[in-house]
Amino acid sequence: MADNAQVRELVSKCMQARDRAYCPYSRFPVGAAILTAGGAIITGCNVENASYGLTVCAERTAIQRAVAEGHRKFTAIAVTCDIRDSFVGPCGACRQVLIEFGTDLVVYLTKPDGSYKETSLKELLPLPFSPAHLGK
């Protein structure tokens, strides 16, 4: 579990990442910031492609960057978009990618004003298919 200062930094960095999103087709910028078990914060934003199926979500960008930098254990992730009147969670594909690295991830759903709602990956993806099902 992150302390208050870490949560504020995580939320701030996910909003900064949202501002770097490449989304000329949907015009729906998303930012994510994931907290590693070692305390590092790795960010990601959505990156769209004219071949829509090749678009990558912010959460997956953050996870892939973190893995490429040698991280495998995570404690929290903050996610934001431009929707102001409700908290928006990761898409199903991102939930599945996140579960690959453990079910105990704390998720901060963040509005553009910086307010957030704390939830968990377990709550967002009940009865997941995970590495445990493959005997790993």
MIKE-712532 format. One line per field, with one value per residue (C-alpha): x, y, z; residue in one letter. Coordinates in pm, 1 decimal. Each point is the difference from the previous one (the first is absolute). Layout:
N
X	X,...
Y	Y,...
Z	Z,...
aa	A,...
//
This chain:
136
X	0.0,131.6,25.2,-181.4,302.5,49.3,-369.0,11.0,310.8,-153.8,-316.4,201.6,217.3,-295.7,-153.6,330.1,11.8,-355.5,120.7,255.2,-253.0,0.1,-369.5,-80.2,-283.6,-196.7,106.8,-25.2,330.7,80.3,292.6,125.1,271.2,99.6,183.3,260.4,67.0,331.4,-170.6,66.0,-283.0,-24.0,-246.4,-184.9,-249.9,-220.6,160.9,-244.7,60.7,-183.6,-43.6,-219.8,71.0,364.1,-86.6,156.5,-168.3,175.9,-4.0,164.9,256.1,90.6,26.2,208.0,235.9,35.8,73.6,251.2,174.0,22.1,-300.6,-227.9,-172.6,-250.5,-207.4,-226.2,-107.6,-177.1,-201.9,-165.4,-185.3,-192.6,-338.3,-86.2,-325.1,89.1,291.5,109.3,177.8,243.2,-140.8,-31.2,318.4,200.7,-150.3,112.3,352.8,23.0,-115.2,303.1,210.3,-217.1,-346.1,87.3,40.7,-167.9,-166.5,-60.1,-266.3,75.3,-209.7,157.7,-26.9,229.1,-269.1,20.5,-178.1,199.4,-99.0,183.6,81.4,-182.4,-315.1,39.3,71.4,-174.8,67.8,301.8,193.6,354.4,341.6,-115.2,-234.5,298.3,185.1,255.0
Y	0.0,341.8,280.9,331.3,168.9,-293.2,2.3,374.5,-47.5,-298.5,199.2,300.4,-210.6,-178.5,339.3,116.2,-319.4,64.4,332.8,-187.9,-241.4,-44.4,-28.4,181.5,-241.8,-43.6,327.0,-197.1,48.5,-243.4,1.0,-263.4,-14.2,-325.7,-26.4,-274.1,-196.1,187.0,340.2,102.4,156.1,-91.2,182.9,-79.6,162.5,-132.8,-8.8,-30.4,-122.5,53.8,-378.6,20.7,-351.6,95.5,266.5,-57.3,111.9,209.3,-276.5,-247.9,258.9,57.3,-372.4,-68.0,288.3,-121.3,-356.2,125.7,185.8,-319.2,34.1,-298.0,87.5,282.8,137.6,264.3,167.8,330.0,50.8,313.9,131.7,318.2,-114.9,238.7,-134.8,-362.6,-225.4,-211.8,-331.6,-179.7,-193.9,-376.8,-65.8,221.0,-168.5,-334.2,129.6,144.9,-328.4,-168.8,172.1,-76.8,45.8,231.6,319.1,310.4,204.8,374.7,114.0,367.8,288.3,296.8,216.0,-242.1,-157.5,-376.4,-313.0,-288.7,-347.5,-324.3,-214.3,-286.6,212.7,109.7,-351.8,-265.5,-364.7,80.7,-229.5,24.9,-164.8,-226.0,-172.0,-101.2,-149.0,282.3
Z	0.0,-92.2,253.6,-58.6,-159.0,-238.5,-93.7,-72.7,-215.2,-178.8,-75.1,-115.7,-230.1,-156.6,-82.5,-152.7,-206.2,-122.9,-136.7,-215.4,-152.4,-375.7,-82.1,-326.1,-86.3,323.2,161.0,326.9,184.6,277.9,240.7,242.0,262.6,165.6,331.4,19.9,317.8,18.6,-4.5,-361.3,-198.8,-367.7,-224.7,-318.3,-232.3,-274.0,-342.4,-287.9,-352.4,-327.8,3.5,309.4,124.1,51.9,256.4,343.4,321.5,264.8,259.7,-235.3,-106.0,366.5,76.0,-309.6,75.9,358.9,-108.3,-257.8,283.6,207.3,231.7,67.4,328.1,33.5,285.3,-155.8,-319.8,-63.4,-317.2,-136.3,-303.0,-79.1,133.1,283.1,143.2,75.2,81.5,-297.5,37.2,-229.9,-294.3,26.9,-197.2,235.0,304.5,-140.0,-68.3,352.8,161.1,-159.8,266.3,301.8,137.9,289.5,-203.2,141.7,-275.6,23.4,-246.0,-49.7,-131.5,-184.6,314.5,186.4,215.7,8.2,112.8,141.2,-110.6,-68.1,-297.5,174.8,7.1,-362.3,-129.9,207.6,-86.6,-217.5,-226.2,136.1,-16.5,285.1,-244.5,-211.3,295.2,6.7
aa	M,A,D,N,A,Q,V,R,E,L,V,S,K,C,M,Q,A,R,D,R,A,Y,C,P,Y,S,R,F,P,V,G,A,A,I,L,T,A,G,G,A,I,I,T,G,C,N,V,E,N,A,S,Y,G,L,T,V,C,A,E,R,T,A,I,Q,R,A,V,A,E,G,H,R,K,F,T,A,I,A,V,T,C,D,I,R,D,S,F,V,G,P,C,G,A,C,R,Q,V,L,I,E,F,G,T,D,L,V,V,Y,L,T,K,P,D,G,S,Y,K,E,T,S,L,K,E,L,L,P,L,P,F,S,P,A,H,L,G,K
//
